[in-house]
Amino acid sequence: MHAVLAQQSVDASVGDGVYEGREGDLQRYEARTTGLAHGKQALIKNVGDQFCRRVAACYVCLKGICISAKIDRVTESNKRAGIMGDVKAEEEPSGSLLGFPSLHHLLAAHLPPAALKEASRLLRGYNGGDLVPALQLPECIISMSKDFKFDVQGYSFKARREEMRSPRVVRTAVIQNKIVLPTTEPFLDQKRAIMNRVECMIDAAAKASVNILCLQEAWTMPFAFCTREKTWCEFAESAEQGKSTMFLQALAKKHNMVIVSPILERDKSHGDILWNTAVVIGNNGHIIGKHRKNHIPRVGDFNESTYYMEGNTGNPVFETAYGKIAVNICYGRHHPLNWLAFGLNGAEIVFNPSATVGDLSEPMWPIEARNAAIANSYYVGAINRVGTEVFPRAFTSGDGKEAHTDFGHFYGSSYFASPDASCTPCLSRFQDGLMIADMDLNLCQQVKDKWGFPMTARYEKYAHLLKAYIREDFKPQVIKDPLLP
Ligand SMILES: NC(=O)NCCC(=O)O
């Protein structure tokens, strides 16, 4: 095979030309022709999945000078499906779906065009009559994502142009990440390594001029709550004065970005107790407020109630420079009233920073955030951590499973959902990732006007029911078939 690389310059000085590749050299790909300037980057364009697989990890070497080569990730199949992200990998990375980073990528590669169109219409919905289009991300971000090995995708939710209001477009992002060091390394090193990694992805978000960004649940630490060992409490820190807050305050200020930081909080002024908390940092680096996780899982290995209490901060909405946001932390996504409460308080974007594993919740994942966005007429950013975290000592969770040392696979797959039932594809199931979305917040009101959910909600009826339900003498309203024995 002689693969033909259509050379498209990413930098004017790279020049044009067609570069022919040599078969069989997967690690180093030698361009036969000259013309690439020292240190410049070559873009290998639209050469199809097969070829991209073969050169995915290559370097273009020219006269002994190493030039980083990038694959144009918009393959024909991805382009048809309107999705960004990597093509199928050469081998099947652990955590991949048959080698693909997401179901969307798998379908894009396998379905014929007409079937893919219909599948995408239903799986992703339409925004303004079509799939949410991909954003043109700056070239430097694509190249950062290659260099630092994280998935990056961007999409743009539109709203109808209004006569009385200007569009309110906010660039929003979520980050999903693995832990960097093994859980056996010194805690400080583990935490520092994660912070460095996340800083790099926040820098990429800043290069894309992101306004609001949310990190994953308990992002500074391994998700060690499965173990029930108290040593992991050492990762807890003050929401106001902790290292991670100060670190993000500096970044928020530097990048003029609102940053939501979900951490394990130690409340020094109340007996050192722990909470699962999201700290909301304003774009000037100040703390706007915090929200503590309302619902704590008692399912599978999610032994989180061993560590912290149900939150006591209600369902606050934080009015930021860019819009009204709220945070529904992880397991709270199974509670429709929790979502509702953020909506009643006026949220326009609700983040759902999570940590959950494939065996437990993956079929729920694409539905829950999307449903919340639809039911409450706001945008949702659903974030899940990624990777498999192994702990030094085996644990059981009283569910009949053999003792084991890992939680299972955190399947990433972070995405955005919009009030009009459209959504983005997912980030990778096995790689760190940055998902960016432009969202016109005017869409929230437009969808309320169209569907009238708040208007037709009959809240007073449910308020009566709930009031009765929490009383000791509550009797369920059941009308029995008189013919039943
Ligand atoms: N972190 C957390 O609350 N996980 C619970 C599992 C789930 O909600 O899928």
The ligand as an SDF file (V2000), in Angstrom:
LIG
                    3D

  9  8  0  0  0  0  0  0  0  0999 V2000
  -20.5440    8.8730   43.4070 N   0  0  0  0  0  0  0  0  0  0  0  0
  -21.7590    8.3730   43.4490 C   0  0  0  0  0  0  0  0  0  0  0  0
  -22.6420    8.9290   44.0720 O   0  0  0  0  0  0  0  0  0  0  0  0
  -21.9500    7.2120   42.7720 N   0  0  0  0  0  0  0  0  0  0  0  0
  -23.1230    6.4260   42.9040 C   0  0  0  0  0  0  0  0  0  0  0  0
  -23.3350    5.5570   41.7710 C   0  0  0  0  0  0  0  0  0  0  0  0
  -24.2460    6.1180   40.7540 C   0  0  0  0  0  0  0  0  0  0  0  0
  -25.0280    7.0140   41.0670 O   0  0  0  0  0  0  0  0  0  0  0  0
  -24.2280    5.6700   39.6210 O   0  0  0  0  0  0  0  0  0  0  0  0
  1  2  1  0
  2  3  2  0
  2  4  1  0
  4  5  1  0
  5  6  1  0
  6  7  1  0
  7  8  2  0
  7  9  1  0
M  END
$$$$
